[in-house]
Amino acid sequence: MIVRKSPREIEIMREAGKIVAGALRLAKEIAKRNVTTEFLNDEIERYIVSKGGIPVFKGYRGFPKSICASINEEVVHGIPGQRKLKDGDILSIDVGVGYKKYVADAALTLPIGEISHEAKRLMNVCEESLDLAIKAAKSNQKLSVISRTIQEYVEKHDYSVVRNYTGHGIGRSMHEDPQVPNFVSKSLLEADVILMSGVTIAIEPMICMGKCETEVLGNKWTVVTKDRKLSAHFEHTIVITDDGADILTL
């Protein structure tokens, strides 16, 4: 069931979103060569707690850390550890924050030092697809319009869209209805949702330089591209309004 949020609930989610945005700004500052993803995790967790938030990923279905840190061919759900970042890496950081019983969630992909032109282009296309999807989101619009906007833009640039993982509704819990796929399928069209004002969703394109097939590593969490080519990931939590979409994770 899709739950529309009241103005009061949306403002609490916006406060959670501000903490998420601050955490991602911190990530941009400290994600450098020779820094471990464990260090990023600990610093971001400290920041979230200092702002009165709860790092909701920690313990979620047994996930052991407060952020997801996914490097290069890792798509999502990378577990922070002792691996050091190196020049040329691209790092996707995903952060979820609980605040006064509501949740906001966002992600971005960062360059570490000098990265290749190909990696830069992949990241740009992923972020641009998110921007276009947010612009397409508005009250009385079909959910499939968001999915189609992402898929068409990404594939026009000769990249592929991950099929096994999607965006999602968000609010009192991290994952609510509806699912927000980054591609159009028969099942999506058959059960297409009309977005109404007050609906809060997390839109998160995950795109690949190669094919869209993925697999999960032995740690049961980290998702990688099967062909081990680069992947990028961007995400914002938004609320649908009569005038369009309002980004809550700024």
Secondary structure, 3 states (H helix, E strand, C coil): CCCCCCHHHHHHHHHHHHHHHHHHHHHHHHCCCCCEHHHHHHHHHHHHHHCCCEECCCCHHHCCCCEEEEECCEEECCCCCCCECCCCCEEEEEEEEEECCEEEEEEEEEECCCCCHHHHHHHHHHHHHHHHHHHHCCCCEEHHHHHHHHHHHHHHCCCEECCCCCEEECCCCCCEEEEECCCCCHHHHHCCCEECCCCEEEECCEEECCCCCEEECCCCCCEEECCCCCEEECEEEEEEECCEEEECCC
